[in-house]
Amino acid sequence: MHQYGDTTRRSAPFRISLDGHHVAYFSKQRTAFVGWDLPAGKIREISPKLDVQKLDDFYGVGISPNGRFFSVAFAGDRPHVLLTDFSTGKTSELPGFCDVLGLSEDAETIAVSSACPGPLDEETGDDRTVTIVDHQGKTVATWTGDDGDLSPDGKILADVPDTYGEDNADERLVTYDARTGRVLGRRLLKPLSEDSYVIGYGWLDDDEYIVKAETTDTSESFGYYAVNVRTGKSQRIRGLGLELGDRVSLGEARRPG
């Protein structure tokens, strides 16, 4: 994400589904976002052709864990989310939302927010409204509070609240019931024996959430860890480098057995 005065712009990301078989990216040749089924070698456009103004309104792209559904979100004067079923090529619109917090398997559950351009207003402390919809756009639940990343099974939202700069603040992984917003747990994050600053990254599977640990003084990476959301136990994902950069997307990230 890049900040220009009072305007926030997002660069076009490259996303990989959890199964590792599907990707989404912006095609300069097509001037549109596309989804790609790698094993089948099939590409579909998941957005209309976009000019510079529409790209300025772009907010994010997502993929369901099995790569069947793709989402493209836009903020601006008319926030909306485009949801494409890759198997049929049909695209539907979810009006009024500009941030997708996650899609479950086959997009049976989709978590979205209408907080545009996205982050909470730190000055007022206003919470975000999280809305749960199904793949047909029907609202299933709405609740107000912190948000997070939706688990692959669509049952949990996970978040690591930002405590950077707060004295004696403990880093915790907070989990919420996706349908009610009820807090399920607050797990203390201590992936290292020394002090570290932990950043939420995304789900590895239905039970484990990935976090990145950084030094508290120089922000150098200690690596990526899989945290069990039910026990709080963490394990280093050793197949990943210490510093992957800001624009990284993981498919199947596996730990040694």
C-alpha positions as CSV (number, residue, x, y, z in Angstrom):
1,M,0.0,0.0,0.0
2,H,1.3,3.5,-0.9
3,Q,0.3,6.8,0.7
4,Y,0.0,10.0,-1.4
5,G,-1.1,12.9,0.8
6,D,-4.6,12.1,1.9
7,T,-5.0,9.3,-0.7
8,T,-4.3,5.7,-0.1
9,R,-3.5,3.5,-3.2
10,R,-2.8,-0.2,-3.3
11,S,-0.5,-1.8,-5.7
12,A,-1.8,-4.7,-7.8
13,P,-1.0,-7.9,-5.9
14,F,-0.3,-11.5,-7.0
15,R,-2.3,-14.0,-5.0
16,I,-2.1,-17.8,-4.7
17,S,-4.8,-20.1,-3.4
18,L,-4.2,-22.3,-0.4
19,D,-4.2,-25.4,-2.6
20,G,-1.3,-23.9,-4.6
21,H,-3.0,-24.5,-7.9
22,H,-4.7,-21.1,-8.7
23,V,-3.4,-17.6,-8.9
24,A,-4.9,-14.1,-9.4
25,Y,-3.0,-11.1,-10.8
26,F,-3.4,-8.0,-12.9
27,S,-2.7,-8.6,-16.6
28,K,-1.2,-5.6,-18.3
29,Q,-2.0,-7.2,-21.7
30,R,-5.7,-7.6,-20.9
31,T,-5.8,-4.5,-18.6
32,A,-7.9,-6.6,-16.2
33,F,-7.5,-8.9,-13.2
34,V,-7.4,-12.5,-14.2
35,G,-7.6,-15.9,-12.4
36,W,-5.4,-18.8,-13.6
37,D,-6.0,-22.5,-13.1
38,L,-2.5,-23.7,-13.3
39,P,-3.1,-27.5,-13.7
40,A,-5.7,-26.9,-16.4
41,G,-3.8,-24.0,-18.0
42,K,-7.1,-22.0,-18.1
43,I,-7.3,-18.2,-17.6
44,R,-10.4,-16.2,-17.0
45,E,-10.9,-12.4,-16.5
46,I,-12.3,-11.7,-13.1
47,S,-12.8,-8.0,-13.5
48,P,-13.8,-5.7,-16.5
49,K,-11.1,-3.8,-18.3
50,L,-9.8,-1.1,-15.9
51,D,-8.6,2.4,-16.7
52,V,-6.3,4.4,-14.4
53,Q,-9.2,5.8,-12.4
54,K,-10.7,2.4,-11.8
55,L,-7.3,1.1,-10.8
56,D,-7.0,3.9,-8.2
57,D,-10.3,2.6,-6.7
58,F,-9.0,-1.0,-6.6
59,Y,-8.7,-2.3,-3.0
60,G,-7.9,-6.0,-2.9
61,V,-8.2,-9.4,-4.5
62,G,-8.8,-12.8,-2.9
63,I,-9.3,-16.5,-3.8
64,S,-11.2,-19.3,-2.0
65,P,-9.0,-22.0,-0.6
66,N,-9.7,-24.4,-3.5
67,G,-9.4,-21.7,-6.2
68,R,-13.0,-21.9,-7.4
69,F,-14.1,-18.4,-6.4
70,F,-12.2,-15.1,-7.0
71,S,-13.0,-11.7,-5.5
72,V,-11.9,-8.2,-6.6
73,A,-12.8,-5.3,-4.3
74,F,-13.1,-1.6,-5.1
75,A,-13.4,1.4,-2.9
76,G,-14.0,5.0,-4.3
77,D,-17.4,6.6,-4.9
78,R,-19.1,3.2,-5.5
79,P,-17.5,0.5,-3.3
80,H,-18.3,-3.0,-4.5
81,V,-16.9,-6.5,-4.7
82,L,-16.9,-8.6,-7.8
83,L,-17.2,-12.4,-7.1
84,T,-16.4,-14.8,-9.9
85,D,-17.1,-18.5,-10.0
86,F,-14.2,-19.8,-12.0
87,S,-16.0,-23.0,-12.9
88,T,-18.7,-21.1,-14.8
89,G,-17.2,-17.7,-15.5
90,K,-20.2,-16.0,-13.9
91,T,-19.4,-12.8,-12.0
92,S,-21.8,-11.3,-9.5
93,E,-21.5,-8.0,-7.5
94,L,-21.7,-7.3,-3.8
95,P,-22.5,-3.6,-3.6
96,G,-21.5,-1.4,-0.7
97,F,-18.4,-3.4,0.4
98,C,-14.8,-2.6,-0.4
99,D,-12.8,-5.0,1.7
100,V,-12.9,-8.8,1.6
101,L,-11.6,-10.4,4.8
102,G,-11.7,-13.9,3.4
103,L,-13.5,-16.5,1.4
104,S,-14.1,-20.0,2.8
105,E,-14.0,-23.2,0.7
106,D,-16.3,-22.8,-2.3
107,A,-17.2,-19.3,-0.9
108,E,-20.0,-20.7,1.2
109,T,-19.0,-18.0,3.7
110,I,-17.5,-14.6,2.7
111,A,-16.5,-12.0,5.2
112,V,-16.6,-8.4,3.9
113,S,-16.5,-4.9,5.3
114,S,-17.8,-1.5,4.2
115,A,-15.1,0.4,6.0
116,C,-13.4,2.2,3.1
117,P,-10.6,2.5,2.4
118,G,-10.1,-0.1,5.1
119,P,-8.2,0.5,8.4
120,L,-9.9,1.6,11.6
121,D,-9.9,5.3,12.3
122,E,-7.3,5.3,15.1
123,E,-8.3,8.9,16.2
124,T,-11.9,8.0,17.0
125,G,-11.4,4.3,17.7
126,D,-14.4,3.4,15.6
127,D,-14.9,-0.3,15.1
128,R,-15.6,-1.9,11.8
129,T,-18.8,-3.6,10.8
130,V,-18.1,-7.1,9.6
131,T,-20.8,-8.7,7.3
132,I,-21.0,-12.4,6.6
133,V,-22.5,-13.3,3.2
134,D,-22.9,-16.4,1.2
135,H,-21.7,-16.8,-2.5
136,Q,-25.1,-15.7,-3.7
137,G,-24.7,-12.4,-1.8
138,K,-27.3,-13.1,0.9
139,T,-26.4,-11.6,4.3
140,V,-26.0,-14.2,6.9
141,A,-24.7,-12.2,9.9
142,T,-23.5,-8.7,10.8
143,W,-21.6,-7.6,13.8
144,T,-19.5,-4.7,15.0
145,G,-16.0,-5.0,16.4
146,D,-12.4,-5.8,15.3
147,D,-12.0,-7.7,12.1
148,G,-9.3,-10.2,10.9
149,D,-8.7,-12.9,8.4
150,L,-11.4,-15.5,7.7
151,S,-10.4,-19.2,8.2
152,P,-10.6,-21.6,5.3
153,D,-13.7,-23.3,6.8
154,G,-15.4,-19.9,7.3
155,K,-15.9,-20.4,11.1
156,I,-13.3,-18.1,12.6
157,L,-11.8,-14.6,12.1
158,A,-8.2,-14.2,13.4
159,D,-6.4,-11.0,14.2
160,V,-3.2,-9.8,15.8
161,P,-4.1,-6.3,17.2
162,D,-1.3,-3.7,16.6
163,T,0.4,-3.0,19.9
164,Y,3.6,-1.5,18.4
165,G,4.9,1.3,20.6
166,E,2.7,0.4,23.5
167,D,4.6,0.0,26.8
168,N,4.5,-3.5,28.2
169,A,2.0,-4.6,25.6
170,D,1.7,-8.4,25.1
171,E,1.2,-9.6,21.6
172,R,-1.9,-11.8,21.3
173,L,-3.7,-13.7,18.6
174,V,-7.4,-12.9,19.0
175,T,-10.0,-15.2,17.4
176,Y,-13.7,-14.4,16.8
177,D,-16.7,-16.5,15.9
178,A,-17.3,-15.4,12.3
179,R,-21.1,-15.5,12.7
180,T,-21.5,-13.6,16.0
181,G,-18.3,-11.7,16.6
182,R,-17.9,-13.4,20.0
183,V,-14.3,-13.6,21.2
184,L,-13.2,-17.3,21.2
185,G,-9.8,-16.8,22.6
186,R,-6.8,-14.5,23.2
187,R,-3.6,-16.5,22.8
188,L,-0.4,-15.0,24.0
189,L,2.2,-15.0,21.2
190,K,5.7,-15.9,22.3
191,P,7.2,-17.5,19.2
192,L,10.7,-16.6,20.4
193,S,12.5,-16.6,23.8
194,E,13.4,-12.9,23.2
195,D,11.2,-9.9,22.7
196,S,9.6,-9.7,19.3
197,Y,7.0,-7.8,17.4
198,V,4.4,-10.1,15.8
199,I,2.4,-9.4,12.6
200,G,-0.6,-11.4,11.5
201,Y,-0.2,-12.9,8.0
202,G,-3.0,-15.4,7.1
203,W,-4.2,-18.9,7.6
204,L,-2.2,-22.0,6.9
205,D,-5.2,-24.3,7.4
206,D,-8.3,-24.5,9.6
207,D,-6.3,-24.8,12.8
208,E,-3.2,-22.8,12.2
209,Y,-2.6,-19.1,11.6
210,I,0.7,-17.7,10.2
211,V,2.4,-14.8,11.9
212,K,5.7,-13.1,11.2
213,A,8.1,-12.2,14.1
214,E,10.3,-9.2,13.9
215,T,12.9,-7.6,16.2
216,T,11.5,-4.8,18.4
217,D,14.3,-2.4,17.6
218,T,15.3,-2.8,13.9
219,S,12.3,-4.6,12.5
220,E,14.5,-7.4,11.1
221,S,12.6,-10.6,10.5
222,F,12.9,-13.7,12.7
223,G,10.8,-15.7,10.3
224,Y,7.3,-17.0,9.9
225,Y,5.5,-19.2,12.5
226,A,2.3,-21.3,12.4
227,V,0.3,-20.7,15.5
228,N,-2.4,-23.2,16.6
229,V,-5.4,-21.0,17.3
230,R,-6.8,-23.4,19.9
231,T,-3.6,-24.1,21.9
232,G,-1.4,-21.1,21.1
233,K,1.5,-23.4,20.4
234,S,3.7,-22.1,17.6
235,Q,6.2,-23.7,15.2
236,R,8.7,-22.1,12.8
237,I,7.9,-22.6,9.1
238,R,11.5,-23.4,8.1
239,G,10.9,-23.6,4.4
240,L,10.3,-19.9,4.3
241,G,13.0,-17.3,4.3
242,L,13.4,-14.7,7.0
243,E,12.3,-11.8,4.9
244,L,9.9,-12.4,2.0
245,G,9.0,-8.8,1.4
246,D,5.7,-6.9,1.7
247,R,4.0,-8.3,-1.4
248,V,4.3,-12.0,-0.8
249,S,1.5,-14.6,-1.1
250,L,1.7,-18.2,0.1
251,G,0.1,-21.2,-1.3
252,E,0.8,-24.5,0.4
253,A,3.4,-23.6,3.0
254,R,4.5,-26.9,4.6
255,R,6.5,-27.6,7.7
256,P,8.9,-30.5,8.1
257,G,7.2,-33.6,9.6
